[in-house]
Amino acid sequence: MAVTTRAAILRGVRDIELVERTLVCGDNDVIVKNHLIGICGSDKSFYRGQMPPKTAEFRHAPTFPFPLGHESGGTIVELGAKVSDYKLGDKVIAFGWNNNYADYFCTPTWQLQPAPDGLEMDFVALGEPIACAMHAGLNCGAQLGDTVLVLGGGFAGQIIAQCAKKKGALRVIVADVLDGKLELARKLGADVTLNLGNENAAARIFEMTGGAGVDVVVEAAGSASSFNFASEVVRHNGKFVFYSWVTQPVSLNISRWHDDGLQFINTCLVHHSWRERHVWTPLALHPVVQGMVDVRSLITHEFPLSKIKAGFELADKDDTAVKITFRP
């Protein structure tokens, strides 16, 4: 049976609209009715025309027009003839680029994740970004007594900072250029916040750490300046954690990486194999089910799907919007 849906097409820079699509469920596919859809930082980059090179993640070349969207989840409403790992009515998290800014999306089952028992549906629908950030926080290498710096106070950075604190970090620092995000970080438990735009943040960090630098730095801002600031303030033999996706080539101070023996940790859950993801995602989401991490405060704006243009305009113009969502 075919399903008709509204779905987003990014026709060019800052040119997004909903079109009508007909989804046909293949033998190994399912069709999912969306509950909620989120704007990812990578979606904002695409919207602004910063398209990355094609990778294995993309079934469609990252060129315009592009069928945008990957952060969503909901309920399975149709099964392909050969599908045996899911059933109608199952609640699932999307883990693939399947034009998810839509009422419905069609996907092979390996790009789905079963919703953990007890996870509320809004968080099921945002399960991919939540799980990715949680996995990074839980695996960032923070130890009891560490000073941890999180660069970027967006959705992921706020979750990672909470995880680092609960893992026993003595001091969690969140740095950003926006006071609104820094205020939110303080409310969620950050010990120190730094505005990279109007204070000498490096000097503050070296003062706090007796000149040594931070034990762990998590790059969750996604810019050349952020990567190089991280390189500057992490201590000798410290841990440099990759999280954000920089879609354009940048210049980096790799000499510091080499000479100070930095440890590099790539915490990206979604870019590993789907088999690894099936093991890691339930573990990453378990503290969320238990209510140990505040995710609700990070969902700052909600629009109906019909207002997708307005939602993306807000995302483009107001970086204090942490997580913007659309409800079909």
C-alpha positions, 0 to 999 in steps of 0.5 A, spaced: 500 500 500 502 506 498 502 512 503 502 519 501 506 524 505 508 531 506 516 532 505 521 537 505 525 539 499 531 543 500 531 546 493 537 551 495 540 556 500 535 558 505 530 555 500 526 549 503 518 547 502 514 541 503 512 537 497 507 531 496 511 525 496 508 517 495 512 512 499 512 505 497 514 500 502 519 495 499 520 488 501 525 490 506 522 496 508 517 499 513 513 506 513 513 510 520 508 515 522 512 521 525 511 523 532 516 529 532 522 531 528 528 535 530 532 540 526 540 538 527 546 542 527 548 539 520 541 541 517 542 548 519 549 547 515 545 544 509 540 550 509 546 555 509 549 552 503 554 548 507 554 541 503 559 536 505 562 531 501 558 525 499 559 519 504 556 513 506 551 516 510 547 519 504 543 515 499 542 522 495 548 526 493 549 532 498 547 537 492 541 541 491 535 539 491 536 535 497 530 531 501 532 533 508 531 530 515 534 525 519 532 526 526 525 523 528 521 517 530 514 514 531 510 508 530 510 503 524 504 503 520 506 498 514 511 492 513 515 490 507 513 482 505 520 480 508 520 484 514 521 480 520 524 484 526 519 489 527 511 489 527 506 494 526 505 498 532 512 498 534 515 505 536 522 506 533 527 511 533 530 513 526 537 512 525 538 514 517 537 520 512 530 518 509 527 525 508 524 525 515 521 532 515 515 529 513 508 526 516 511 519 514 518 516 512 520 509 509 526 506 511 530 499 511 529 496 518 537 497 519 536 504 519 531 504 525 532 502 533 527 500 537 524 505 542 527 503 549 521 501 554 519 507 559 522 512 554 517 518 553 515 519 545 517 526 544 524 523 546 523 517 542 522 521 536 529 525 538 532 518 540 538 519 535 540 526 537 539 524 545 543 517 544 549 520 540 550 526 545 549 521 551 554 516 548 559 522 547 558 524 555 558 517 557 564 515 553 568 522 553 573 519 558 572 524 564 574 521 571 573 523 578 576 529 579 577 532 572 576 538 569 572 538 563 571 543 558 565 542 553 565 547 547 558 549 545 552 549 549 547 547 544 543 540 544 549 535 544 553 540 549 548 541 554 547 533 555 554 532 554 556 537 560 550 534 564 553 527 563 560 529 565 558 532 571 554 526 573 560 521 572 564 525 577 568 531 574 570 536 579 569 542 575 565 542 568 566 548 564 561 550 558 563 555 553 559 558 548 558 565 545 551 566 547 549 568 554 542 565 553 546 558 552 550 559 558 545 561 562 541 554 561 548 551 562 548 553 569 541 551 570 543 544 568 549 544 573 555 547 569 560 549 575 563 555 570 561 558 564 565 562 559 563 567 553 568 566 548 566 572 545 567 577 550 572 574 555 579 571 555 577 564 556 583 561 555 586 565 561 580 563 565 581 556 564 589 556 565 588 560 572 583 555 574 587 549 572 594 552 575 596 553 568 596 546 566 589 546 562 583 542 562 583 534 563 578 533 557 575 537 552 569 536 548 568 539 541 561 540 540 561 547 537 563 545 530 568 551 527 575 551 526 576 556 531 573 551 536 577 546 534 583 550 535 581 553 542 580 546 544 587 544 542 590 550 546 587 549 552 587 541 553 593 539 558 599 535 556 596 528 555 589 530 555 583 528 552 580 531 546 573 528 544 570 529 537 563 530 537 561 536 532 561 535 524 565 540 521 563 540 513 568 544 510 576 544 510 579 547 516 586 549 518 588 546 525 594 546 530 596 539 529 603 540 532 600 541 539 596 535 538 603 531 536 608 534 541 603 534 547 601 527 546 594 528 546 589 522 546 583 523 541 576 520 542 571 519 537 564 518 540 560 519 534 555 513 535 551 514 529 557 513 524 559 506 526 556 500 524 548 499 525 550 493 529 554 497 534 549 502 534 544 497 536 548 495 542 550 502 544 543 506 544 540 502 549 545 503 554 546 511 552 538 512 553 538 508 560 540 514 564 534 518 560 529 513 561 531 514 569 530 521 569 538 522 570 539 527 565 534 533 563 532 533 556 526 537 556 529 543 558 533 543 551 527 543 547 526 550 546 521 551 540 516 547 537 512 548 530 507 545 526 510 541 520 506 546 516 511 552 518 517 548 516 519 555 513 518 559 519 522 554 523 528 554 519 528 561 519 528 561 526 534 556 526 538 560 522 537 567 525 537 565 532 542 560 535 540 561 542 534 556 540 537 549 542 532 544 539 527 546 534 522 541 533 516 540 528 510 536 530 506 533 524 
